[in-house]
Amino acid sequence: MEKNIEVTHQNHSQKKDKKALNINAFVLLFFVIVISAILTYIMPAGEYDRVEKDGRTIVTPDSFHLTDSSPVGFFDIFSSIHTGLVNGAGIIFFILIIGGAFGILKTTGALDALILNLTAKLANRELLLIPVLMLFFGAGGTLMGMSEETIVYIAIITPLAIALGLDAMVGFAIVSLGANIGFMSAILNPFNVGIAQSIAELPTFSGIGLRIVLFVTLYLVGVIYVYRYAKKIKANPEKRFIGIVQEGNQVNVDSTVKLTTRHKWILSIFLLNFVVLIFGVIKLGWYITEIASLFLLFGIIIGVVGKLSPNKMADSFIDGAKELIGGALIIGFAQAILVVIQDGKLIDSVLFYSSTFLSQLSPIMNAIGMFFLQLFLNFFVPSGSGQAALTMPIMAPLSDLVGVTRQTAVLAFQLGDGISNSIFPTSGVLLAGLAVAGIPYTRWVKWVLPLLLIQIVITILFLIIAQVIHYGPF
């Protein structure tokens, strides 16, 4: 299935504004590396004692002591990037292998055929389109971190929604909000929870029960929000916003693909992959190496069933990995920051002063504070995997010191990272999707803001629950 999406902007000022809003994460992270190096000359160096407990490294409270300073030199700033990439190699290649496996799946056209088949069957039941398709995209977000892929589906669903008497807001929300709700809840998302838990030394995909409840809650709230708006514009057609037909946006989508028996086999194999994944993680204690191997194996099987030649499979794998290379490299840059502050013996000083401040608050307030900190940081580092690599090495031991479980710290991370993806202008996927749908950024913010406030309330409630039940295993 071929899709050609062309988005042009009407004037130079729009391009300039969009460019100004998109902060390059690599530039930002490099400046943070430089600032971190400067801080090694200013901040006092210190260390905590650490011990091994139940297979994980934990900080010993009340053991902080000052040490001789260890400033990072000019050349070390640049060498830290290579060291960071080496240190993050396990996670970086984990991301690239899974991206490659998804690339093979994408080439078979099975996912595209499924979504087109669903839309065709629901063509005369337009309001039913909302819960069904939001569940599909929610599953994509929560199981495989669907993000960039949503742009092409926006090009399919938005014109369909308009043709059925709805509008561009509904079409865009079905895809974007659906996928983001899944990304936030992250039941088995390898790109945020999988990475964050590995850094926090938690069992991979542990704590799945609460995340399932979280997904159901966020999904129902999201569906009700979009459904109520859809009913309102069906009753008052003059309130529709037909953004897709505005001058300056051209979208061409080949929608002739049918869901074949071969596609059904491919999708069944894809689902089987997650069944094996859950069994391996829970019963066999699989970690990122085994998970990456599983995705590679099933990617090859899917390619064979999809009748892709070995060369086509290899090209598709490369294309899939290529789409994630930016996010993978961000992990290396984030690790470089840690290299600098670890070499400068600052990481424990940061932990000490942070825990001293937070110790005046209750553990519940600390968990909520971690959420808002992650929410703030996502403006500057919109990559979920990159943000996990940047923050979890500090948040995990900090949670030990302030009475928050590490699993709750990961929950605070995934929610802070996920919610903001629907509103922050530094999200390239959000801006690209809005451009395809022909929706101005400010109009979208005004429309979605009430839902985001509701999601923040839900987040706070779940963090309170997590802290009360000692969400773990630790």
C-alpha positions as CSV (number, residue, x, y, z in Angstrom):
1,M,0.0,0.0,0.0
2,E,1.5,3.3,-1.0
3,K,0.7,6.5,0.8
4,N,1.9,9.9,-0.4
5,I,1.4,12.7,2.0
6,E,2.4,16.2,1.0
7,V,2.0,19.1,3.4
8,T,2.8,22.7,2.4
9,H,2.4,25.8,4.4
10,Q,0.8,28.9,3.1
11,N,3.4,31.5,4.0
12,H,6.9,32.0,5.1
13,S,5.9,33.2,8.6
14,Q,4.1,29.9,9.3
15,K,7.3,28.0,8.4
16,K,9.3,30.3,10.6
17,D,7.0,29.9,13.6
18,K,7.0,26.1,13.2
19,K,10.7,26.1,13.0
20,A,11.0,28.3,16.1
21,L,8.8,26.0,18.1
22,N,10.7,22.8,17.3
23,I,13.7,22.8,19.6
24,N,16.3,20.4,18.3
25,A,16.8,17.9,21.1
26,F,20.4,17.2,20.2
27,V,21.4,20.9,20.4
28,L,19.6,21.2,23.7
29,L,21.3,18.0,25.1
30,F,24.7,19.2,24.0
31,F,24.2,22.5,25.8
32,V,23.1,20.5,28.9
33,I,26.4,18.5,28.6
34,V,28.4,21.7,28.5
35,I,26.5,23.2,31.4
36,S,27.0,20.0,33.4
37,A,30.7,20.2,32.7
38,I,30.8,23.8,34.0
39,L,28.9,22.7,37.1
40,T,31.7,20.2,38.0
41,Y,33.8,23.3,38.7
42,I,31.2,24.9,40.9
43,M,29.1,22.4,42.7
44,P,30.5,20.4,45.6
45,A,31.3,16.8,44.8
46,G,30.0,14.0,47.0
47,E,29.1,10.3,47.2
48,Y,26.7,8.0,48.8
49,D,27.5,4.5,49.8
50,R,25.7,1.9,47.8
51,V,24.8,-1.7,48.5
52,E,23.4,-4.7,46.5
53,K,20.0,-5.8,47.7
54,D,17.9,-8.4,45.9
55,G,19.9,-8.0,42.7
56,R,19.6,-4.2,42.5
57,T,21.9,-1.4,43.6
58,I,20.4,1.0,46.1
59,V,21.7,4.1,47.9
60,T,22.4,3.9,51.6
61,P,20.5,6.8,53.3
62,D,22.5,9.1,55.6
63,S,25.8,8.0,54.0
64,F,26.4,11.1,51.9
65,H,29.8,12.6,52.3
66,L,31.8,15.3,50.4
67,T,34.7,14.3,48.3
68,D,37.5,16.0,46.4
69,S,36.2,17.8,43.3
70,S,36.7,16.1,39.9
71,P,36.1,18.8,37.2
72,V,35.5,17.7,33.6
73,G,37.8,19.1,31.1
74,F,37.1,20.7,27.7
75,F,38.0,17.7,25.6
76,D,36.1,15.4,28.0
77,I,32.9,17.1,27.0
78,F,33.3,15.7,23.5
79,S,34.6,12.3,24.5
80,S,31.6,11.9,26.9
81,I,29.3,11.6,23.9
82,H,31.1,8.6,22.6
83,T,31.2,7.1,26.1
84,G,27.5,7.8,26.5
85,L,26.7,6.0,23.2
86,V,28.7,3.0,24.3
87,N,27.1,3.0,27.7
88,G,23.6,3.2,26.1
89,A,24.4,0.6,23.4
90,G,22.1,-2.1,24.9
91,I,19.1,0.1,24.9
92,I,20.0,1.8,21.6
93,F,20.2,-1.5,19.7
94,F,17.1,-2.8,21.5
95,I,15.2,0.2,20.0
96,L,16.7,-0.3,16.5
97,I,16.0,-4.0,16.4
98,I,12.3,-3.5,17.4
99,G,12.0,-0.7,15.0
100,G,13.4,-2.9,12.2
101,A,10.9,-5.7,13.1
102,F,8.0,-3.1,12.9
103,G,9.4,-2.0,9.6
104,I,8.9,-5.6,8.2
105,L,5.4,-5.6,9.6
106,K,4.6,-2.3,8.0
107,T,5.9,-3.4,4.6
108,T,3.4,-6.3,4.5
109,G,0.6,-3.8,4.5
110,A,-1.4,-5.8,7.1
111,L,-1.9,-3.0,9.5
112,D,-3.0,-0.6,6.8
113,A,-5.4,-3.1,5.4
114,L,-6.9,-3.7,8.8
115,I,-7.5,-0.1,9.5
116,L,-9.1,0.5,6.0
117,N,-11.2,-2.6,6.5
118,L,-12.5,-1.4,9.8
119,T,-13.3,2.1,8.4
120,A,-15.2,0.5,5.5
121,K,-17.3,-1.7,7.8
122,L,-18.1,1.3,10.1
123,A,-18.9,3.7,7.2
124,N,-22.6,3.9,8.0
125,R,-22.2,3.9,11.8
126,E,-20.0,7.0,12.1
127,L,-20.2,7.4,15.9
128,L,-19.3,3.8,16.4
129,L,-16.1,4.6,14.5
130,I,-14.8,6.6,17.6
131,P,-14.6,3.8,20.2
132,V,-13.5,1.1,17.8
133,L,-10.7,3.0,16.1
134,M,-9.6,4.7,19.3
135,L,-9.2,1.2,20.8
136,F,-7.2,0.1,17.8
137,F,-4.8,3.1,18.0
138,G,-4.7,2.8,21.8
139,A,-3.6,-0.8,21.4
140,G,-0.9,0.3,19.0
141,G,0.3,2.9,21.4
142,T,0.3,0.7,24.5
143,L,1.8,-2.4,22.8
144,M,4.3,-1.0,20.3
145,G,4.7,2.7,21.1
146,M,2.9,3.8,17.9
147,S,3.8,7.5,17.4
148,E,5.3,8.6,14.0
149,E,3.1,6.0,12.3
150,T,0.0,7.9,13.2
151,I,0.7,10.6,10.7
152,V,-0.2,8.4,7.7
153,Y,-3.4,7.2,9.5
154,I,-4.4,10.8,10.2
155,A,-4.4,11.2,6.4
156,I,-6.8,8.3,6.1
157,I,-9.2,8.8,9.1
158,T,-9.6,12.6,8.9
159,P,-11.1,12.7,5.4
160,L,-13.3,9.7,6.3
161,A,-14.6,11.5,9.4
162,I,-15.4,14.6,7.3
163,A,-17.2,12.5,4.7
164,L,-19.3,10.9,7.4
165,G,-20.6,14.3,8.7
166,L,-18.0,14.7,11.5
167,D,-15.0,17.0,11.2
168,A,-11.2,17.2,11.2
169,M,-11.0,17.5,15.0
170,V,-12.7,14.2,15.4
171,G,-10.6,12.4,12.8
172,F,-7.4,13.8,14.2
173,A,-8.4,13.0,17.8
174,I,-9.4,9.4,17.0
175,V,-5.8,8.7,15.8
176,S,-3.7,11.0,17.8
177,L,-5.4,10.8,21.2
178,G,-6.1,7.1,20.8
179,A,-2.4,6.4,20.2
180,N,-1.3,8.8,22.9
181,I,-3.6,7.2,25.5
182,G,-2.0,3.9,24.7
183,F,1.5,5.4,24.9
184,M,0.7,7.0,28.3
185,S,-0.6,3.8,29.9
186,A,2.2,1.7,28.3
187,I,1.0,-1.8,29.2
188,L,3.8,-3.4,27.1
189,N,5.4,-0.3,25.4
190,P,9.1,-1.2,25.0
191,F,10.1,2.4,24.2
192,N,9.2,4.1,27.5
193,V,8.2,1.7,30.3
194,G,10.5,-1.1,29.0
195,I,13.5,1.2,29.0
196,A,12.6,3.0,32.2
197,Q,12.2,-0.2,34.1
198,S,15.4,-1.6,32.8
199,I,17.3,1.5,34.1
200,A,15.4,1.4,37.4
201,E,16.4,-2.3,37.7
202,L,12.8,-3.4,37.8
203,P,11.6,-6.6,36.2
204,T,10.6,-5.9,32.7
205,F,7.0,-5.0,32.3
206,S,6.3,-5.6,36.0
207,G,3.3,-3.8,37.5
208,I,1.2,-4.6,34.5
209,G,-2.1,-4.8,36.4
210,L,-2.3,-1.2,37.4
211,R,-1.3,-0.1,33.9
212,I,-4.2,-2.1,32.4
213,V,-6.6,-0.3,34.7
214,L,-5.0,3.0,33.8
215,F,-5.4,2.2,30.1
216,V,-9.1,1.4,30.5
217,T,-9.7,4.5,32.5
218,L,-7.9,6.8,30.1
219,Y,-9.5,5.1,27.1
220,L,-13.0,5.5,28.4
221,V,-12.5,9.2,29.3
222,G,-11.0,9.9,25.9
223,V,-13.8,8.1,24.0
224,I,-16.5,10.0,26.0
225,Y,-14.7,13.3,25.4
226,V,-14.5,12.8,21.6
227,Y,-17.9,11.2,21.3
228,R,-19.7,14.1,23.1
229,Y,-18.0,16.5,20.7
230,A,-19.0,14.4,17.7
231,K,-22.6,14.2,18.8
232,K,-22.7,18.0,19.2
233,I,-21.4,18.7,15.7
234,K,-23.8,16.1,14.2
235,A,-26.6,18.0,15.8
236,N,-25.1,21.4,14.8
237,P,-23.3,20.9,11.5
238,E,-22.4,24.6,11.3
239,K,-20.0,24.0,14.2
240,R,-17.9,21.6,12.2
241,F,-14.3,22.4,11.4
242,I,-13.3,21.2,8.0
243,G,-9.6,21.7,8.2
244,I,-8.5,19.1,5.7
245,V,-9.8,21.0,2.7
246,Q,-8.1,24.2,3.5
247,E,-5.8,25.6,0.9
248,G,-2.2,24.6,1.5
249,N,-2.8,21.0,2.6
250,Q,-2.8,18.3,0.0
251,V,-3.2,14.7,1.1
252,N,-3.2,11.7,-1.4
253,V,-3.8,8.3,0.0
254,D,-4.2,5.0,-1.9
255,S,-7.0,3.3,-0.1
256,T,-7.5,0.3,-2.4
257,V,-5.8,-2.3,-0.3
258,K,-8.1,-5.1,1.0
259,L,-7.7,-7.3,4.1
260,T,-6.6,-10.6,2.7
261,T,-6.3,-14.0,4.4
262,R,-2.5,-13.5,4.3
263,H,-2.9,-10.2,6.2
264,K,-5.1,-12.0,8.8
265,W,-2.3,-14.6,9.3
266,I,0.3,-11.9,9.7
267,L,-1.8,-10.0,12.3
268,S,-2.4,-13.3,14.2
269,I,1.3,-13.9,14.2
270,F,1.9,-10.4,15.4
271,L,-0.5,-10.9,18.3
272,L,1.1,-14.2,19.1
273,N,4.4,-12.3,19.5
274,F,2.9,-10.4,22.4
275,V,1.5,-13.6,24.0
276,V,5.0,-15.1,23.9
277,L,6.4,-11.8,25.2
278,I,4.2,-11.8,28.2
279,F,4.9,-15.4,29.0
280,G,8.7,-14.9,28.6
281,V,8.8,-11.8,30.8
282,I,6.6,-13.2,33.6
283,K,7.6,-16.8,33.6
284,L,11.1,-16.8,32.2
285,G,12.4,-13.5,33.5
286,W,13.2,-12.1,30.0
287,Y,15.1,-8.8,29.7
288,I,15.7,-6.5,26.8
289,T,18.1,-8.9,25.0
290,E,15.5,-11.7,24.9
291,I,12.7,-9.2,24.0
292,A,14.7,-7.8,21.1
293,S,15.5,-11.3,19.9
294,L,11.8,-12.2,20.0
295,F,10.8,-9.3,17.9
296,L,13.5,-10.0,15.4
297,L,12.4,-13.7,15.2
298,F,8.7,-12.8,14.7
299,G,9.6,-10.0,12.3
300,I,11.3,-12.6,10.1
301,I,8.4,-15.0,10.4
302,I,6.0,-12.2,9.4
303,G,8.2,-11.4,6.4
304,V,8.1,-15.0,5.3
305,V,4.4,-15.3,5.7
306,G,4.0,-11.9,3.9
307,K,6.0,-13.3,1.0
308,L,8.8,-10.8,1.3
309,S,12.1,-11.7,-0.3
310,P,15.1,-11.8,2.0
311,N,16.4,-8.6,0.4
312,K,13.0,-6.9,0.9
313,M,12.9,-8.0,4.5
314,A,16.4,-6.6,5.0
315,D,15.5,-3.3,3.4
316,S,12.3,-3.1,5.4
317,F,14.2,-3.8,8.6
318,I,16.7,-1.0,7.8
319,D,13.8,1.4,7.0
320,G,12.1,0.6,10.2
321,A,15.3,1.1,12.2
322,K,16.1,4.3,10.3
323,E,12.8,5.8,11.5
324,L,14.0,5.4,15.1
325,I,17.6,6.3,14.7
326,G,17.0,9.9,16.1
327,G,15.4,8.6,19.3
328,A,18.1,6.0,19.7
329,L,20.9,8.5,19.4
330,I,19.2,10.8,21.9
331,I,19.7,8.0,24.4
332,G,23.4,8.2,23.8
333,F,23.4,12.0,24.3
334,A,21.4,11.7,27.5
335,Q,23.8,9.1,28.7
336,A,26.7,11.6,28.0
337,I,25.1,14.0,30.5
338,L,25.3,11.2,33.1
339,V,28.9,10.5,32.1
340,V,29.8,14.1,32.8
341,I,28.0,14.4,36.1
342,Q,29.2,11.0,37.3
343,D,32.8,11.8,36.4
344,G,32.4,15.1,38.1
345,K,30.9,13.3,41.2
346,L,27.8,15.4,41.0
347,I,25.1,12.8,40.6
348,D,25.1,12.0,44.3
349,S,25.2,15.7,45.2
350,V,22.1,16.2,43.1
351,L,20.4,13.3,44.9
352,F,21.4,14.6,48.3
353,Y,20.1,18.2,47.8
354,S,17.0,17.0,46.1
355,S,16.2,14.4,48.7
356,T,16.9,17.0,51.5
357,F,14.3,19.3,49.9
358,L,11.8,16.5,49.2
359,S,12.1,14.9,52.6
360,Q,10.0,17.8,53.9
361,L,7.1,16.5,51.8
362,S,5.0,13.4,52.1
363,P,5.9,10.4,49.8
364,I,2.6,11.0,48.0
365,M,3.5,14.6,47.2
366,N,7.0,13.4,46.1
367,A,5.4,11.1,43.6
368,I,3.2,13.8,42.3
369,G,6.2,16.2,42.1
370,M,8.1,13.6,40.0
371,F,5.2,13.6,37.6
372,F,5.2,17.4,37.1
373,L,9.0,17.4,36.8
374,Q,8.8,14.8,34.0
375,L,6.0,16.8,32.4
376,F,8.2,19.9,32.4
377,L,11.2,18.0,31.0
378,N,9.2,16.5,28.1
379,F,9.0,20.0,26.6
380,F,12.8,19.9,26.1
381,V,13.3,16.2,25.5
382,P,10.1,14.9,23.6
383,S,11.6,11.5,23.0
384,G,10.2,9.0,25.6
385,S,13.2,6.7,25.4
386,G,15.5,9.7,25.6
387,Q,13.8,11.1,28.6
388,A,13.9,7.7,30.3
389,A,17.6,7.5,29.7
390,L,18.1,11.1,31.0
391,T,15.9,11.1,34.1
392,M,15.5,7.5,35.5
393,P,19.2,7.1,36.6
394,I,18.5,10.0,39.0
395,M,14.8,9.3,39.7
396,A,15.2,5.6,40.6
397,P,17.7,6.2,43.5
398,L,15.9,9.4,44.5
399,S,12.7,7.4,44.9
400,D,14.5,5.1,47.3
401,L,15.6,8.1,49.4
402,V,12.2,9.9,49.6
403,G,9.9,6.9,50.2
404,V,8.5,6.4,46.7
405,T,8.7,3.0,45.1
406,R,10.7,2.7,41.9
407,Q,7.7,1.4,40.1
408,T,5.8,4.5,41.1
409,A,8.7,6.6,39.9
410,V,8.4,4.9,36.5
411,L,4.7,5.5,36.5
412,A,5.3,9.2,37.1
413,F,7.8,9.2,34.2
414,Q,5.5,7.5,31.7
415,L,2.5,9.7,32.5
416,G,4.5,13.0,32.5
417,D,6.1,12.0,29.2
418,G,2.8,10.9,27.6
419,I,0.3,13.6,28.5
420,S,2.4,16.4,27.2
421,N,2.8,14.8,23.8
422,S,-0.7,16.0,23.0
423,I,0.0,19.6,23.6
424,F,3.7,20.6,23.6
425,P,4.8,22.3,20.3
426,T,8.2,20.6,20.6
427,S,6.5,17.3,19.5
428,G,7.3,17.0,15.9
429,V,4.7,14.2,15.5
430,L,2.0,16.5,16.9
431,L,2.8,19.4,14.6
432,A,3.1,17.1,11.5
433,G,-0.2,15.5,12.3
434,L,-2.0,18.8,12.7
435,A,-0.6,20.0,9.4
436,V,-1.9,16.9,7.6
437,A,-5.3,17.4,9.2
438,G,-5.3,21.2,8.5
439,I,-5.8,22.1,12.1
440,P,-4.1,25.2,13.5
441,Y,-2.0,24.4,16.6
442,T,-3.8,27.0,18.8
443,R,-7.3,25.7,17.8
444,W,-6.2,22.2,18.8
445,V,-4.8,23.3,22.1
446,K,-8.1,25.1,23.0
447,W,-10.0,22.0,22.0
448,V,-7.9,19.4,23.8
449,L,-7.0,21.4,27.0
450,P,-10.0,20.3,29.1
451,L,-9.3,16.7,28.4
452,L,-5.6,17.1,29.4
453,L,-6.7,18.7,32.7
454,I,-8.9,15.7,33.3
455,Q,-6.0,13.4,32.4
456,I,-3.8,15.2,34.9
457,V,-6.4,14.7,37.6
458,I,-6.5,10.9,36.7
459,T,-2.7,10.8,36.8
460,I,-2.6,12.3,40.3
461,L,-5.2,9.8,41.5
462,F,-3.3,6.9,40.1
463,L,-0.1,8.1,41.6
464,I,-1.8,8.4,45.0
465,I,-3.1,4.8,44.6
466,A,0.3,3.6,43.5
467,Q,1.9,5.1,46.6
468,V,-0.8,3.8,49.0
469,I,-0.6,0.2,47.7
470,H,3.3,0.4,47.5
471,Y,3.2,-0.3,43.8
472,G,6.1,-2.6,43.1
473,P,7.6,-5.1,43.3
474,F,9.8,-2.3,44.8
